[in-house]
């Protein structure tokens, strides 16, 4: 079973759990902002934002069945199938904020993660925000055993396979900061998340800005050019 087949197969049975700090987002992103949820799943975070008065919301996900579930649960939301996970079907510099919640864990290769973050940089307006939350490496026996067991097969410590077929990743903090090096950091905090399979994991949330007028010093690199 490949990754996309897995997410389509569990689309109606799993509850996604990556944390979303609404108060952090709300304090930085006005309600008239154009917000893009990349890897929106069935739209649970978009539904929270809609309840807060955000109306310019678009969600993208490569799993057809997750989109169908979201359209059934939240028919008022704009949830779209994303055909090519490497290229967002969104014009450059066109959105005010991007959500990336519990997505990096499903994109396990370094280069694929960086391409995705670079695409987020591309579609954000100068001064626009990215909000990311995801899972960090844990030091408990269960997780360490599986990190070590799958490291040789997949080439990265923190990548592991679930018995039902998913390939997932927990991340080292320096790796996360490297991914977003082109952005200007705003806030970052480590937290503990529930997982979709009933465990807990260390995690993080961050917000950062695409450099632009009024956002301070320029970032070190510009992945868009």
Backbone as CSV, one residue per row, in Angstrom:
resi,resn,N_x,N_y,N_z,CA_x,CA_y,CA_z,C_x,C_y,C_z
1,UNK,0.846,-1.199,0.000,0.000,0.000,0.000,0.881,1.249,0.000
2,UNK,0.653,2.159,-0.970,1.438,3.387,-0.950,0.800,4.413,-0.013
3,UNK,1.506,5.542,0.159,1.065,6.534,1.124,-0.336,7.054,0.820
4,UNK,-0.589,7.389,-0.445,-1.886,7.945,-0.796,-3.000,6.925,-0.602
5,UNK,-2.739,5.676,-0.944,-3.729,4.622,-0.721,-4.071,4.506,0.757
6,UNK,-3.049,4.618,1.595,-3.299,4.526,3.044,-4.240,5.638,3.501
7,UNK,-3.939,6.882,3.136,-4.765,7.987,3.618,-6.177,7.917,3.051
8,UNK,-6.326,7.438,1.843,-7.674,7.227,1.317,-8.400,6.120,2.072
9,UNK,-7.656,5.095,2.492,-8.297,3.956,3.157,-8.792,4.285,4.556
10,UNK,-8.162,5.264,5.231,-8.561,5.588,6.612,-9.339,6.906,6.676
11,UNK,-9.726,7.417,5.530,-10.296,8.761,5.469,-11.533,8.934,6.330
12,UNK,-12.320,7.887,6.484,-13.575,8.023,7.237,-13.474,7.528,8.669
13,UNK,-12.301,7.023,9.069,-12.205,6.387,10.387,-11.264,7.075,11.359
14,UNK,-10.298,7.842,10.878,-9.302,8.458,11.749,-9.668,9.899,12.072
15,UNK,-9.381,10.286,13.324,-9.511,11.685,13.734,-8.109,12.265,13.824
16,UNK,-7.837,13.303,13.054,-6.514,13.913,13.073,-6.362,14.771,14.323
17,UNK,-5.132,14.845,14.829,-4.954,15.371,16.182,-3.878,16.436,16.317
18,UNK,-3.133,16.751,15.252,-2.082,17.771,15.372,-2.683,19.059,15.924
19,UNK,-2.033,19.632,16.912,-2.584,20.760,17.646,-2.669,22.009,16.761
20,UNK,-3.625,22.855,17.063,-3.749,24.145,16.394,-4.014,25.200,17.454
21,UNK,-3.094,26.147,17.567,-3.215,27.213,18.558,-3.994,28.370,17.939
22,UNK,-5.293,28.289,18.049,-6.160,29.283,17.425,-5.824,30.689,17.898
23,UNK,-5.542,30.849,19.192,-5.297,32.183,19.719,-4.025,32.802,19.133
24,UNK,-3.030,31.969,18.839,-1.795,32.456,18.227,-2.063,32.917,16.794
25,UNK,-2.791,32.098,16.050,-3.119,32.434,14.660,-4.003,33.673,14.598
26,UNK,-5.026,33.703,15.430,-6.006,34.799,15.405,-5.356,36.144,15.717
27,UNK,-4.326,36.137,16.573,-3.660,37.381,16.944,-2.806,37.955,15.820
28,UNK,-2.490,37.140,14.812,-1.565,37.556,13.761,-2.202,37.645,12.379
29,UNK,-3.342,36.998,12.194,-3.944,36.923,10.863,-5.358,37.496,10.931
30,UNK,-5.638,38.583,10.205,-6.982,39.185,10.255,-8.021,38.288,9.595
31,UNK,-9.263,38.499,9.930,-10.331,37.617,9.465,-10.655,37.789,7.991
32,UNK,-10.187,38.854,7.364,-10.402,39.003,5.927,-9.240,38.444,5.113
33,UNK,-8.297,37.749,5.753,-7.131,37.204,5.068,-7.502,36.037,4.166
34,UNK,-6.741,35.876,3.082,-6.826,34.696,2.228,-5.965,33.606,2.868
35,UNK,-6.610,32.543,3.323,-5.921,31.492,4.070,-5.944,30.196,3.264
36,UNK,-4.789,29.572,3.118,-4.649,28.314,2.394,-4.214,27.233,3.377
37,UNK,-4.976,26.144,3.445,-4.637,24.997,4.291,-4.059,23.906,3.394
38,UNK,-2.752,23.688,3.487,-2.055,22.699,2.659,-2.056,21.363,3.397
39,UNK,-2.615,20.328,2.744,-2.810,19.060,3.433,-3.930,19.180,4.444
40,UNK,-5.060,19.690,3.982,-6.169,20.056,4.874,-6.900,18.857,5.450
41,UNK,-6.642,17.638,4.905,-7.390,16.479,5.375,-8.870,16.650,5.107
42,UNK,-9.675,16.491,6.147,-11.120,16.662,5.996,-11.595,18.031,6.470
43,UNK,-10.653,18.966,6.676,-11.031,20.354,6.908,-11.291,20.740,8.344
44,UNK,-10.797,19.969,9.296,-11.141,20.233,10.702,-10.628,21.586,11.178
45,UNK,-9.429,21.993,10.768,-8.900,23.283,11.215,-9.599,24.420,10.485
46,UNK,-9.887,24.226,9.210,-10.650,25.239,8.482,-12.011,25.466,9.122
47,UNK,-12.631,24.405,9.615,-13.931,24.544,10.271,-13.813,25.393,11.536
48,UNK,-12.708,25.241,12.259,-12.492,26.073,13.448,-12.334,27.539,13.056
49,UNK,-11.602,27.780,11.976,-11.417,29.157,11.534,-12.733,29.763,11.028
50,UNK,-13.526,28.964,10.311,-14.828,29.443,9.852,-15.700,29.863,11.045
51,UNK,-15.667,29.075,12.091,-16.454,29.391,13.286,-15.994,30.691,13.945
52,UNK,-14.738,31.068,13.689,-14.198,32.314,14.229,-14.428,33.509,13.320
53,UNK,-15.038,33.293,12.153,-15.349,34.396,11.266,-14.464,34.515,10.041
54,UNK,-13.514,33.593,9.867,-12.696,33.597,8.647,-13.531,33.026,7.500
55,UNK,-13.534,33.724,6.374,-14.379,33.313,5.261,-13.609,33.022,3.975
56,UNK,-12.385,33.478,3.866,-11.611,33.287,2.636,-10.643,32.118,2.851
57,UNK,-11.203,30.930,2.859,-10.472,29.711,3.208,-10.468,28.751,2.031
58,UNK,-9.299,28.193,1.730,-9.183,27.152,0.703,-8.322,26.030,1.266
59,UNK,-8.784,24.795,1.109,-8.025,23.639,1.552,-7.641,22.753,0.390
60,UNK,-6.411,22.244,0.417,-5.908,21.331,-0.606,-5.441,20.047,0.052
61,UNK,-5.758,18.907,-0.574,-5.262,17.624,-0.081,-5.204,16.634,-1.239
62,UNK,-4.174,15.765,-1.281,-4.072,14.799,-2.375,-4.974,13.576,-2.218
63,UNK,-5.575,13.374,-1.048,-6.404,12.193,-0.817,-7.875,12.497,-1.137
64,UNK,-8.365,11.908,-2.222,-9.751,12.142,-2.645,-10.742,11.876,-1.520
65,UNK,-10.549,10.778,-0.800,-11.547,10.384,0.202,-11.575,11.330,1.396
66,UNK,-10.431,11.918,1.736,-10.432,12.930,2.793,-11.197,14.170,2.348
67,UNK,-11.011,14.568,1.103,-11.759,15.720,0.588,-13.255,15.416,0.596
68,UNK,-13.630,14.222,0.170,-15.058,13.867,0.155,-15.634,13.882,1.571
69,UNK,-14.883,13.364,2.537,-15.354,13.400,3.934,-15.563,14.837,4.381
70,UNK,-14.603,15.702,4.075,-14.729,17.101,4.462,-15.899,17.787,3.797
71,UNK,-16.122,17.496,2.528,-17.248,18.114,1.823,-18.576,17.675,2.415
72,UNK,-18.616,16.448,2.943,-19.835,15.972,3.594,-20.023,16.612,4.969
73,UNK,-18.927,16.713,5.733,-19.005,17.282,7.078,-19.203,18.792,7.053
74,UNK,-18.509,19.453,6.119,-18.462,20.913,6.104,-18.738,21.415,4.680
75,UNK,-19.973,21.317,4.218,-20.265,21.685,2.827,-20.034,23.160,2.522
76,UNK,-19.905,23.983,3.542,-19.662,25.409,3.333,-18.191,25.720,3.071
77,UNK,-17.300,24.750,3.248,-15.869,24.989,3.069,-15.436,24.685,1.637
78,UNK,-14.394,25.363,1.195,-13.819,25.148,-0.143,-12.651,24.169,-0.004
79,UNK,-12.931,22.894,-0.265,-11.951,21.821,-0.137,-11.696,21.244,-1.522
80,UNK,-10.419,21.231,-1.944,-10.075,20.863,-3.315,-9.043,19.745,-3.326
81,UNK,-9.165,18.872,-4.315,-8.173,17.824,-4.505,-6.922,18.425,-5.132
82,UNK,-5.763,18.083,-4.559,-4.473,18.567,-5.064,-3.801,17.452,-5.847
83,UNK,-3.734,17.588,-7.164,-3.219,16.512,-8.006,-1.732,16.273,-7.828
84,UNK,-0.934,17.321,-7.812,0.520,17.202,-7.739,0.994,17.701,-6.378
85,UNK,1.454,16.818,-5.496,1.851,17.265,-4.161,3.082,18.153,-4.160
86,UNK,3.853,18.160,-5.253,5.070,18.970,-5.311,4.834,20.397,-5.785
87,UNK,3.695,20.636,-6.430,3.406,21.971,-6.963,1.996,22.355,-6.546
88,UNK,1.877,23.365,-5.711,0.565,23.828,-5.281,-0.105,24.569,-6.435
89,UNK,-1.348,24.250,-6.694,-2.095,24.868,-7.788,-2.646,26.213,-7.327
90,UNK,-1.717,27.108,-6.999,-2.042,28.413,-6.439,-1.050,29.421,-7.021
91,UNK,-1.514,30.596,-7.460,-0.582,31.595,-8.001,0.424,32.071,-6.954
92,UNK,1.581,32.499,-7.424,2.587,33.031,-6.527,2.135,34.314,-5.850
93,UNK,2.579,34.499,-4.616,2.313,35.722,-3.840,0.833,36.080,-3.816
94,UNK,-0.021,35.070,-3.569,-1.466,35.302,-3.669,-2.228,35.067,-2.367
95,UNK,-1.595,34.511,-1.330,-2.323,34.227,-0.096,-1.638,34.914,1.086
96,UNK,-2.436,35.210,2.102,-1.938,35.917,3.281,-1.391,34.984,4.353
97,UNK,-1.899,33.764,4.398,-1.471,32.832,5.435,-1.625,31.409,4.926
98,UNK,-0.701,30.549,5.342,-0.734,29.130,4.991,-0.689,28.306,6.269
99,UNK,-1.543,27.299,6.323,-1.528,26.307,7.391,-0.834,25.049,6.888
100,UNK,0.008,24.461,7.745,0.688,23.200,7.438,0.690,22.385,8.724
101,UNK,-0.398,21.685,8.965,-0.616,21.034,10.259,-0.636,19.518,10.105
102,UNK,0.335,18.856,10.711,0.398,17.405,10.640,0.653,16.892,9.244
103,UNK,1.375,17.646,8.434,1.645,17.265,7.046,3.079,16.763,6.875
104,UNK,4.043,17.449,7.470,5.435,17.033,7.323,5.643,15.601,7.801
105,UNK,4.898,15.174,8.798,5.032,13.793,9.288,4.706,12.771,8.209
106,UNK,3.906,13.170,7.213,3.508,12.267,6.131,4.424,12.377,4.916
107,UNK,5.316,13.352,4.919,6.235,13.599,3.792,7.636,13.365,4.351
108,UNK,8.132,12.158,4.263,9.256,11.772,5.116,10.619,12.161,4.553
109,UNK,10.752,12.405,3.244,12.058,12.697,2.670,12.406,14.179,2.843
110,UNK,13.665,14.443,3.180,14.123,15.820,3.365,13.827,16.683,2.150
111,UNK,14.174,16.178,0.950,14.022,17.006,-0.248,12.557,17.284,-0.556
112,UNK,11.690,16.309,-0.322,10.263,16.523,-0.559,9.694,17.536,0.432
113,UNK,10.126,17.465,1.678,9.690,18.451,2.662,10.132,19.852,2.257
114,UNK,11.388,19.976,1.814,11.882,21.301,1.453,11.164,21.850,0.234
115,UNK,10.844,20.981,-0.737,10.079,21.449,-1.899,8.724,21.992,-1.470
116,UNK,8.087,21.307,-0.530,6.782,21.757,-0.052,6.887,23.101,0.652
117,UNK,7.870,23.247,1.516,8.046,24.522,2.214,8.390,25.632,1.221
118,UNK,9.187,25.319,0.204,9.495,26.313,-0.819,8.249,26.743,-1.592
119,UNK,7.341,25.792,-1.840,6.083,26.134,-2.503,5.241,27.057,-1.615
120,UNK,5.246,26.807,-0.331,4.522,27.688,0.595,5.107,29.095,0.546
121,UNK,6.420,29.177,0.522,7.079,30.478,0.384,6.628,31.175,-0.903
122,UNK,6.564,30.416,-1.981,6.192,30.991,-3.283,4.793,31.585,-3.267
123,UNK,3.822,30.877,-2.693,2.430,31.323,-2.795,2.083,32.413,-1.790
124,UNK,2.884,32.558,-0.741,2.609,33.604,0.235,2.928,34.983,-0.324
125,UNK,2.100,35.942,0.033,2.436,37.333,-0.236,3.621,37.752,0.634
126,UNK,4.424,38.715,0.194,5.448,39.256,1.089,4.816,39.722,2.405
127,UNK,5.385,39.317,3.498,4.812,39.617,4.805,3.783,38.613,5.270
128,UNK,3.449,37.620,4.412,2.458,36.612,4.783,2.998,35.618,5.798
129,UNK,2.071,34.946,6.472,2.397,34.044,7.569,2.304,32.580,7.169
130,UNK,3.180,31.764,7.710,2.997,30.320,7.696,2.835,29.856,9.136
131,UNK,1.832,29.017,9.357,1.633,28.362,10.654,1.857,26.876,10.428
132,UNK,2.822,26.297,11.137,3.134,24.877,11.007,3.082,24.220,12.371
133,UNK,2.460,23.068,12.454,2.548,22.233,13.650,2.783,20.794,13.214
134,UNK,3.635,20.089,13.970,3.952,18.718,13.592,4.634,18.017,14.764
135,UNK,5.134,16.810,14.484,5.648,15.926,15.530,7.172,15.961,15.605
136,UNK,7.687,15.921,16.830,9.118,15.889,17.101,9.544,14.508,17.577
137,UNK,10.854,14.280,17.537,11.407,13.028,18.064,11.063,12.858,19.543
138,UNK,10.789,11.633,19.914,10.515,11.272,21.300,11.658,10.404,21.834
139,UNK,11.769,10.316,23.156,12.857,9.534,23.749,12.361,8.355,24.589
140,UNK,11.092,7.968,24.409,10.571,6.805,25.121,10.984,5.521,24.394
141,UNK,10.903,4.411,25.111,11.400,3.138,24.582,10.671,2.715,23.308
142,UNK,9.351,2.871,23.267,8.573,2.441,22.101,9.010,3.177,20.846
143,UNK,9.150,4.489,20.949,9.537,5.259,19.774,10.991,5.045,19.390
144,UNK,11.891,5.011,20.363,13.306,4.802,20.039,13.519,3.472,19.331
145,UNK,12.790,2.453,19.762,12.946,1.142,19.126,12.541,1.207,17.657
146,UNK,11.438,1.865,17.356,11.018,1.884,15.960,11.846,2.856,15.118
147,UNK,12.317,3.948,15.705,13.229,4.812,14.960,14.466,4.020,14.524
148,UNK,15.033,3.286,15.463,16.252,2.517,15.181,15.975,1.383,14.204
149,UNK,14.819,0.742,14.331,14.491,-0.400,13.480,14.349,0.006,12.016
150,UNK,13.815,1.195,11.757,13.547,1.594,10.378,14.586,2.565,9.812
151,UNK,15.546,2.998,10.614,16.513,3.998,10.141,17.327,3.482,8.967
152,UNK,17.790,2.232,9.040,18.614,1.692,7.957,17.813,1.574,6.664
153,UNK,16.533,1.196,6.774,15.707,1.011,5.580,15.391,2.329,4.896
154,UNK,15.137,3.362,5.701,14.653,4.614,5.123,15.690,5.739,5.156
155,UNK,16.808,5.528,5.815,17.907,6.474,5.749,17.801,7.679,6.654
156,UNK,16.769,7.735,7.496,16.583,8.878,8.382,16.104,8.393,9.742
157,UNK,16.788,8.784,10.790,16.354,8.469,12.150,15.101,9.280,12.452
158,UNK,14.042,8.593,12.831,12.756,9.248,13.086,11.672,8.822,12.132
159,UNK,12.051,8.190,11.008,11.067,7.640,10.073,10.678,6.243,10.542
160,UNK,9.394,5.919,10.478,8.935,4.603,10.911,7.691,4.206,10.134
161,UNK,7.416,2.916,10.138,6.247,2.367,9.470,5.211,1.947,10.504
162,UNK,3.944,2.209,10.214,2.858,1.682,11.027,2.446,0.317,10.477
163,UNK,1.972,-0.578,11.324,1.570,-1.906,10.842,0.533,-1.860,9.726
164,UNK,-0.332,-0.852,9.749,-1.388,-0.775,8.734,-0.907,-0.168,7.416
165,UNK,0.358,0.266,7.326,0.894,0.656,6.040,1.412,2.059,5.888
166,UNK,1.181,2.948,6.835,1.637,4.329,6.695,3.124,4.445,6.983
167,UNK,3.771,5.370,6.307,5.147,5.740,6.563,5.132,7.157,7.122
168,UNK,5.664,7.317,8.337,5.570,8.590,9.047,6.946,9.020,9.546
169,UNK,7.023,10.256,10.005,8.300,10.783,10.495,8.083,11.682,11.696
170,UNK,8.932,11.500,12.708,9.092,12.460,13.785,10.413,13.190,13.549
171,UNK,10.479,14.462,13.930,11.546,15.342,13.449,12.457,15.839,14.569
172,UNK,13.729,16.012,14.229,14.664,16.725,15.092,14.410,18.225,14.941
173,UNK,14.485,18.964,16.032,14.206,20.399,15.975,15.128,21.159,15.022
174,UNK,16.442,20.877,14.990,17.280,21.620,14.027,16.824,21.438,12.579
175,UNK,16.309,20.260,12.250,15.815,20.024,10.893,14.629,20.941,10.582
176,UNK,13.724,21.104,11.524,12.569,21.984,11.321,13.033,23.413,11.075
177,UNK,13.978,23.872,11.865,14.455,25.245,11.699,15.158,25.425,10.354
178,UNK,15.865,24.403,9.872,16.484,24.489,8.546,15.434,24.586,7.446
179,UNK,14.348,23.812,7.574,13.300,23.854,6.556,12.747,25.262,6.357
180,UNK,12.624,26.010,7.453,11.993,27.327,7.399,13.023,28.454,7.468
181,UNK,14.261,28.165,7.062,15.334,29.147,7.188,15.104,30.393,6.336
182,UNK,14.339,30.286,5.262,14.089,31.450,4.402,13.058,32.403,4.985
183,UNK,12.374,31.992,6.028,11.339,32.804,6.657,11.907,33.564,7.852
184,UNK,11.217,34.612,8.234,11.538,35.324,9.464,10.732,34.707,10.601
185,UNK,11.405,34.198,11.639,10.672,33.534,12.724,9.856,34.516,13.549
186,UNK,8.695,34.057,13.984,7.833,34.844,14.864,7.706,34.154,16.221
187,UNK,7.152,32.935,16.228,7.026,32.222,17.499,7.230,30.730,17.262
188,UNK,7.710,30.068,18.307,7.970,28.625,18.252,7.819,28.096,19.664
189,UNK,7.115,26.951,19.788,6.935,26.341,21.107,6.801,24.837,20.954
190,UNK,7.396,24.106,21.877,7.197,22.665,21.907,5.992,22.342,22.775
191,UNK,5.276,21.302,22.388,4.041,20.900,23.061,3.980,19.373,23.056
192,UNK,2.937,18.818,23.648,2.663,17.385,23.584,1.326,17.205,22.891
193,UNK,1.327,16.393,21.802,0.123,16.135,21.016,-0.408,14.745,21.321
194,UNK,-1.717,14.562,21.266,-2.250,13.204,21.095,-2.013,12.769,19.652
195,UNK,-1.820,11.488,19.416,-1.667,10.985,18.050,-2.973,10.363,17.591
196,UNK,-3.082,10.117,16.287,-4.324,9.573,15.754,-4.543,8.131,16.178
197,UNK,-3.487,7.464,16.711,-3.619,6.077,17.163,-3.651,5.951,18.674
198,UNK,-3.922,7.053,19.374,-4.177,6.985,20.802,-2.961,7.089,21.694
199,UNK,-1.819,7.498,21.166,-0.626,7.712,21.975,-0.405,9.214,22.154
200,UNK,0.730,9.593,22.693,1.115,10.994,22.750,2.503,11.134,22.138
201,UNK,2.820,12.333,21.693,4.112,12.608,21.080,4.513,14.045,21.366
202,UNK,5.811,14.258,21.474,6.308,15.626,21.465,5.987,16.250,20.114
203,UNK,5.728,17.544,20.149,5.441,18.248,18.918,5.837,19.704,19.047
204,UNK,5.502,20.491,18.026,5.822,21.914,18.023,4.757,22.654,17.232
205,UNK,4.700,23.942,17.456,4.043,24.822,16.501,4.961,26.013,16.274
206,UNK,4.880,26.567,15.094,5.647,27.758,14.779,4.822,28.662,13.893
207,UNK,5.126,29.945,13.971,4.671,30.892,12.967,5.876,31.666,12.483
208,UNK,5.900,31.947,11.180,6.996,32.671,10.568,6.449,33.474,9.399
209,UNK,7.248,34.433,8.931,6.809,35.365,7.898,7.691,35.249,6.667
210,UNK,7.080,35.418,5.499,7.850,35.652,4.281,8.327,37.098,4.312
211,UNK,9.635,37.322,4.130,10.130,38.701,4.205,9.406,39.615,3.229
212,UNK,9.190,40.828,3.683,8.522,41.816,2.855,8.569,43.156,3.546
213,UNK,7.985,44.181,2.959,7.985,45.509,3.584,7.417,45.460,4.996
214,UNK,8.146,46.022,5.924,7.670,46.087,7.300,7.905,44.850,8.111
215,UNK,8.615,43.838,7.557,8.843,42.605,8.317,10.256,42.507,8.860
216,UNK,11.015,43.579,8.812,12.341,43.557,9.418,13.408,43.144,8.427
217,UNK,14.510,42.624,8.954,15.664,42.265,8.124,15.319,41.138,7.177
218,UNK,16.037,41.078,6.057,15.808,40.026,5.090,16.299,38.690,5.617
219,UNK,15.626,37.622,5.194,16.055,36.291,5.560,17.330,35.943,4.796
220,UNK,17.976,34.826,5.197,19.262,34.454,4.630,19.140,34.033,3.175
221,UNK,18.079,33.302,2.837,17.942,32.786,1.487,16.513,32.967,1.009
222,UNK,16.373,32.965,-0.289,15.054,33.037,-0.914,14.903,31.834,-1.817
223,UNK,14.158,30.790,-1.392,14.067,29.572,-2.183,13.352,29.783,-3.509
224,UNK,12.615,30.876,-3.618,11.886,31.121,-4.864,12.766,31.760,-5.929
225,UNK,13.979,32.134,-5.575,14.797,32.723,-6.597,15.989,33.465,-6.066
